[in-house]
Amino acid sequence: MRKWRGWLKGGLVAGMLLVAGCNGEATATVPAEDVPPVLDGGGAVVAEGVVQPARWTEIHAPSDGGRVAEVAVAEGHAVSAGEVLVRMDTSDAELAVEQAEAALARAQAALQQVAAGTRPEEIVVSEARLAAARGAVAEAEARRDRVSGGDSWADIADAQAAVAAAEAEEKQAFYLHERTMECFTFKWGGEEHTICPALGRPEEGARHAWHASQDSLEAARAQLRATQNQAGTRERDADAGLAAAEAQARAAQAKLDLQRAGSPPERFAGAEAEVRRAEASLEAARATLANRSIYAPFEATVVEVTVDAGDTAAPGQILVVLATLHRLQVQTTDLIELDVVEVAVGNRVTVTLDALPDEPLTGQVMRIEEQSEDYRGDVTYPVTVELLRHLPGLRWGMTALVQIDEG
């Protein structure tokens, strides 16, 4: 580590030389590169440091990301505070604002209506709608009564009568067919003879008539089932129509009762709450639209641009990096705890850049961090040095030797 106090190093080197002279030969050889140089003048603290901007930041995409519509700056561009850096696509955000404005207008209109109360002509209209709804209920009840007690039962009775008639015809046809199947036995000339006088065409005709009667009976029974099903369907439809008419009548009555009673306090409070919610939604939508244009938070130089117009940026993606390259500082990296106690804000500092060793810079201690950091196993405290002048070749990230005078 390259940090020490001048008087301590001088004493250590002198002591080593004294021991070597007294013994005639050194008991241990210290490589020349490991012996830190002795500093001239009073006590000083030396540490390594790095050049960095006084202020820098990463500009991120909005939390919802989106398409990049315009990149207004380029790397190396000097920007002022409030200058536009990137514009995101605003189509969705503008639509959201329009929708929020429309919702607020509806909520405000509803609040005005509640505050104004119901006009007499509106009550007249509601009374007429209630009367019409009650008429629809009466009509639905009459239709349900006709279906359940009159027309349907008459149709079913007719179908049942047709089935009974078809059953009688089928029985008669069966009996006639059975008669054609009768045979007679008699003796003649000493021998028995059997004759079936109706077999042949009479039996065939009776059989066809019986089969036809069976078909007629099945058709009558099918018609009875269909009539019964239709009656059930009509009755269910009538019940559903009556229920719907009664629901509409209840709704019309409730609306009229509310209009006659005026606006209760809770209704007015609810309308006011809707307006407040709509206003909050509109404010949020406008804020989102405003965030689609990204501005520089302070005067700086554009160090990096990571997107082009037309790119789709992920939520939180880094778009631009800004830094105050016109205000560079030096921060120590390895100042240990034993040395930081000798440093105070305002101490004079000499900075020697590794890249420009022949042009030392002067400065003063501007800030000493309160929180320690670990650096290669040591407890260190970063110290920020404000440079009193700049060099043309000074750049962010250059390494330097920092000599801080005590007192």
C-alpha positions in Angstrom: 0.0 0.0 0.0 1.3 3.5 -0.9 0.4 5.5 2.2 2.5 6.6 5.1 3.5 9.6 7.2 6.7 11.4 6.1 8.3 11.5 9.5 7.5 7.8 10.2 9.1 6.7 6.9 12.2 8.8 7.4 12.7 7.3 10.9 12.2 3.7 9.6 14.8 4.1 6.8 17.3 5.8 9.1 16.9 3.1 11.7 17.5 0.4 9.2 20.7 2.1 8.0 21.9 2.6 11.5 21.5 -1.1 12.4 23.3 -2.1 9.2 26.3 0.2 10.0 26.7 -1.0 13.6 26.9 -4.6 12.7 29.1 -4.2 9.8 26.7 -6.0 7.5 22.9 -6.0 7.2 21.1 -9.1 8.6 18.4 -8.7 6.0 18.2 -7.1 2.6 15.3 -4.9 1.8 14.6 -4.5 -2.0 14.9 -0.9 -3.1 11.5 -1.0 -4.7 9.8 -1.9 -1.4 11.3 1.0 0.5 8.9 4.0 0.2 10.4 7.3 -0.7 11.0 9.8 2.0 8.8 12.9 1.7 10.2 16.3 2.1 8.5 18.8 4.4 6.2 18.1 7.3 3.9 15.1 7.9 1.7 14.0 5.0 -0.6 11.1 4.2 -0.2 9.5 0.8 -2.8 7.3 -0.9 -3.8 6.1 -4.3 -6.8 7.7 -6.0 -8.9 7.8 -9.1 -10.4 10.7 -11.1 -14.2 10.8 -11.2 -16.9 13.3 -12.0 -18.3 15.4 -9.1 -21.7 14.0 -10.2 -22.9 11.3 -12.6 -26.0 9.3 -13.1 -27.6 6.6 -15.3 -30.9 7.6 -17.0 -33.3 4.7 -17.1 -36.4 3.8 -19.2 -39.8 4.2 -17.5 -41.0 1.3 -15.4 -43.3 0.1 -18.3 -40.6 0.4 -20.9 -41.8 1.0 -24.5 -40.6 2.1 -27.9 -38.0 4.8 -28.2 -39.5 7.6 -30.4 -36.5 10.0 -30.4 -33.0 10.2 -29.0 -32.3 14.0 -28.7 -28.6 13.8 -27.7 -25.4 12.1 -28.7 -22.3 11.0 -26.8 -20.1 14.0 -26.0 -23.1 16.4 -26.1 -23.2 19.0 -23.3 -26.7 19.3 -21.8 -28.4 21.7 -19.4 -30.7 20.8 -16.6 -34.2 20.1 -17.9 -33.0 19.4 -21.5 -34.8 16.5 -23.3 -32.6 13.4 -23.6 -35.0 10.7 -24.9 -38.7 10.7 -25.9 -40.6 7.5 -25.6 -43.6 6.6 -27.8 -46.7 8.3 -26.3 -49.6 6.5 -28.1 -50.7 4.3 -25.2 -50.2 7.1 -22.7 -52.2 9.6 -24.7 -55.0 7.1 -25.0 -55.0 6.5 -21.3 -55.2 10.2 -20.6 -58.2 10.5 -23.0 -60.0 7.6 -21.3 -59.3 9.0 -17.8 -60.6 12.4 -18.9 -63.8 10.8 -20.2 -64.2 8.8 -16.9 -63.8 12.0 -14.9 -66.4 13.8 -17.0 -68.9 11.0 -16.4 -68.2 11.0 -12.7 -68.6 14.8 -12.5 -71.9 14.6 -14.5 -73.2 11.9 -12.1 -72.2 14.1 -9.1 -74.0 17.1 -10.5 -77.1 15.0 -11.1 -77.1 13.7 -7.6 -76.6 17.2 -6.2 -79.4 18.6 -8.3 -81.9 15.9 -7.4 -84.6 14.5 -9.6 -86.6 16.9 -11.8 -90.5 16.6 -11.8 -90.5 15.5 -15.5 -88.2 12.7 -14.7 -90.6 11.4 -12.1 -93.4 11.5 -14.6 -91.4 9.4 -17.0 -90.6 6.9 -14.3 -94.2 6.7 -13.3 -95.2 5.9 -16.9 -92.5 3.2 -17.0 -93.8 1.7 -13.8 -97.3 1.6 -15.2 -96.1 -0.1 -18.4 -94.1 -2.6 -16.3 -97.2 -3.5 -14.3 -99.2 -3.9 -17.5 -96.6 -6.3 -18.7 -96.9 -8.3 -15.5 -100.6 -8.6 -15.9 -100.3 -9.7 -19.5 -97.7 -12.3 -18.5 -99.9 -13.6 -15.7 -102.8 -14.0 -18.1 -100.7 -15.9 -20.6 -99.4 -18.2 -17.9 -102.9 -18.9 -16.7 -104.0 -19.7 -20.3 -101.1 -22.0 -20.8 -101.4 -23.8 -17.5 -105.2 -24.0 -17.2 -106.8 -23.7 -20.6 -105.3 -24.1 -24.0 -102.7 -26.6 -23.1 -105.1 -28.9 -21.2 -107.6 -28.8 -24.2 -104.8 -29.8 -26.6 -103.7 -32.6 -24.3 -107.3 -33.8 -23.9 -107.8 -33.9 -27.6 -104.6 -35.9 -28.0 -105.7 -38.3 -25.3 -109.1 -38.8 -27.0 -107.3 -39.5 -30.3 -105.2 -42.2 -28.5 -108.3 -43.8 -27.0 -110.0 -43.9 -30.4 -106.9 -45.4 -32.0 -106.7 -48.1 -29.3 -110.3 -49.0 -29.9 -109.7 -49.3 -33.7 -106.6 -51.4 -33.1 -108.5 -53.8 -30.9 -111.3 -54.0 -33.4 -108.9 -54.7 -36.3 -107.1 -57.3 -34.2 -110.4 -59.1 -33.4 -111.4 -59.1 -37.1 -108.1 -60.5 -38.1 -108.4 -63.2 -35.5 -111.8 -64.2 -37.0 -110.2 -64.7 -40.4 -107.8 -67.2 -38.9 -110.7 -69.5 -37.6 -111.0 -73.0 -39.2 -113.8 -75.7 -39.1 -113.5 -79.5 -38.9 -116.3 -81.8 -40.2 -116.8 -85.4 -41.4 -117.8 -86.4 -44.9 -117.7 -89.7 -46.5 -116.3 -91.2 -43.3 -113.3 -88.9 -43.2 -112.6 -85.7 -41.3 -112.0 -82.5 -43.3 -110.8 -79.0 -42.1 -111.6 -75.8 -43.9 -110.5 -72.2 -43.2 -113.0 -70.2 -45.2 -111.4 -66.7 -44.6 -107.8 -67.5 -45.4 -106.4 -65.9 -48.4 -107.5 -62.5 -49.5 -109.9 -61.9 -46.6 -107.1 -62.7 -44.1 -104.6 -60.6 -45.9 -106.9 -57.6 -45.9 -107.7 -58.0 -42.2 -104.0 -58.3 -41.4 -103.2 -55.1 -43.3 -106.0 -53.3 -41.6 -104.7 -54.5 -38.2 -101.2 -53.3 -38.9 -102.5 -49.9 -40.1 -104.4 -49.5 -36.9 -101.3 -50.3 -34.9 -99.4 -47.5 -36.9 -102.3 -45.1 -36.2 -102.2 -45.9 -32.5 -98.4 -45.3 -32.3 -98.9 -42.0 -34.2 -101.6 -40.9 -31.8 -99.4 -41.8 -28.8 -96.5 -39.8 -30.3 -98.8 -36.9 -30.8 -99.9 -37.1 -27.2 -96.3 -37.0 -26.0 -95.4 -34.1 -28.2 -98.5 -32.2 -27.0 -97.6 -32.8 -23.4 -94.0 -31.7 -24.0 -95.1 -28.5 -25.8 -97.5 -27.8 -23.0 -94.6 -28.1 -20.5 -92.4 -25.9 -22.6 -95.1 -23.2 -23.0 -95.7 -23.3 -19.2 -92.1 -22.9 -18.4 -91.8 -20.1 -20.9 -94.8 -18.4 -19.4 -93.4 -18.7 -15.9 -90.1 -17.2 -17.1 -91.8 -14.3 -18.9 -93.8 -13.6 -15.8 -90.7 -13.6 -13.6 -88.9 -11.2 -16.0 -91.9 -8.9 -16.1 -92.1 -8.8 -12.3 -88.4 -8.1 -12.0 -88.7 -5.1 -14.4 -91.7 -3.8 -12.4 -89.7 -4.1 -9.1 -86.8 -2.2 -10.7 -89.1 0.6 -12.0 -90.7 0.9 -8.6 -87.4 1.1 -6.8 -86.1 3.8 -9.2 -89.3 5.8 -8.7 -89.1 5.5 -4.9 -85.5 6.7 -5.0 -86.4 9.7 -7.2 -89.3 10.6 -4.9 -87.1 10.3 -1.8 -84.4 12.5 -3.3 -80.6 11.9 -3.0 -79.6 10.4 0.3 -76.3 11.6 1.9 -74.6 8.3 1.2 -75.4 8.5 -2.5 -73.9 12.0 -2.7 -70.8 10.8 -0.8 -70.4 7.9 -3.2 -70.6 10.2 -6.2 -68.0 12.5 -4.7 -65.7 9.5 -4.1 -66.1 8.4 -7.7 -65.0 11.9 -8.8 -61.9 11.8 -6.6 -61.0 8.4 -7.9 -61.4 9.6 -11.5 -59.2 12.7 -10.7 -56.5 10.5 -9.2 -56.6 8.2 -12.3 -56.3 11.2 -14.6 -53.4 12.6 -12.6 -51.6 9.3 -12.8 -52.3 9.0 -16.6 -50.9 12.5 -17.1 -47.8 11.7 -15.0 -47.2 8.6 -17.1 -47.5 10.7 -20.3 -45.1 13.3 -18.9 -42.6 10.6 -18.0 -42.5 9.5 -21.7 -40.1 12.5 -22.2 -36.9 12.0 -20.2 -35.0 15.1 -19.1 -31.4 15.8 -17.9 -31.5 16.2 -14.1 -28.5 18.5 -14.0 -25.9 20.2 -16.3 -23.6 17.5 -17.6 -22.0 15.8 -20.5 -23.5 12.8 -22.3 -21.0 10.0 -21.7 -23.0 7.1 -23.2 -26.2 6.5 -25.2 -27.4 2.9 -25.4 -30.5 3.2 -27.6 -31.5 4.5 -31.0 -34.9 5.8 -32.2 -37.2 2.8 -33.0 -35.6 0.5 -30.4 -37.8 -1.1 -27.7 -36.5 -0.4 -24.3 -37.0 -2.8 -21.4 -38.5 -1.5 -18.2 -35.7 0.2 -16.2 -33.1 -0.2 -19.0 -30.2 2.3 -19.0 -30.7 4.8 -21.8 -28.2 7.5 -21.2 -25.2 8.0 -18.8 -24.5 11.6 -17.7 -21.4 13.0 -15.9 -20.1 16.4 -14.9 -16.9 16.0 -16.9 -16.3 19.8 -16.5 -16.1 19.2 -12.8 -13.7 16.3 -12.0 -12.6 15.3 -8.6 -10.2 12.7 -7.2 -11.3 10.1 -4.7 -8.8 8.0 -2.7 -9.1 4.2 -3.0 -6.8 2.8 -0.3 -6.6 5.3 2.6 -6.5 3.1 5.7 -8.0 3.9 9.0 -4.7 4.6 10.7 -4.1 7.5 8.3 -7.6 8.9 7.9 -7.5 10.2 11.4 -4.8 12.6 10.3 -7.0 14.1 7.5 -9.5 16.9 7.9 -11.8 18.7 5.5 -9.9 21.6 3.9 -6.4 20.0 4.1 -4.2 21.0 1.1 -3.6 18.2 -1.4 -1.1 17.5 -4.2 -2.3 15.1 -6.9 0.1 13.5 -9.3 -1.5 11.7 -12.2 0.1 8.5 -13.4 -0.7 9.5 -17.0 0.7 13.1 -16.5 3.4 12.8 -13.8 5.1 16.1 -14.7 2.0 18.2 -14.1 0.9 17.9 -10.5 -2.4 19.4 -9.5 -3.4 21.1 -6.3 -6.6 20.7 -4.4 -8.2 20.4 -1.0 -10.1 17.7 1.0 -13.8 18.3 0.3 -15.4 15.2 2.0 -14.4 12.3 4.2 -16.7 9.3 4.0 -18.2 8.2 7.4 -18.6 4.6 6.3 -15.6 2.4 5.8 -14.9 0.2 2.8 -12.9 -3.0 2.4 -10.0 -2.6 0.0 -7.8 -5.7 -0.4 -8.4 -6.7 3.1 -7.8 -3.3 4.7 -10.3 -1.0 6.3 -10.3 2.2 4.2 -12.2 5.5 4.1 -12.7 7.2 0.7 -11.6 10.9 0.7 -12.9 13.2 -2.0 -10.5 15.9 -3.2 -11.7 19.0 -5.0 -9.2 20.1 -7.7 -8.3 23.8 -7.8 -7.4 23.6 -11.5 -7.8 21.1 -14.4 -5.6 19.8 -17.1 -6.7 19.5 -20.7 -5.9 15.8 -20.7 -7.6 15.0 -17.4 -10.1 12.1 -17.9 -12.6 10.1 -15.8 -11.0 7.0 -14.4 -7.3 8.1 -14.5 -5.3 6.9 -11.5 -3.3 9.3 -9.3 -1.1 9.6 -6.2 -2.7 11.7 -3.6 -0.5 13.5 -1.0 -2.6 15.1 1.8 -0.8 17.6 4.0 -1.6 17.4 7.7 -2.7 20.3 9.8 
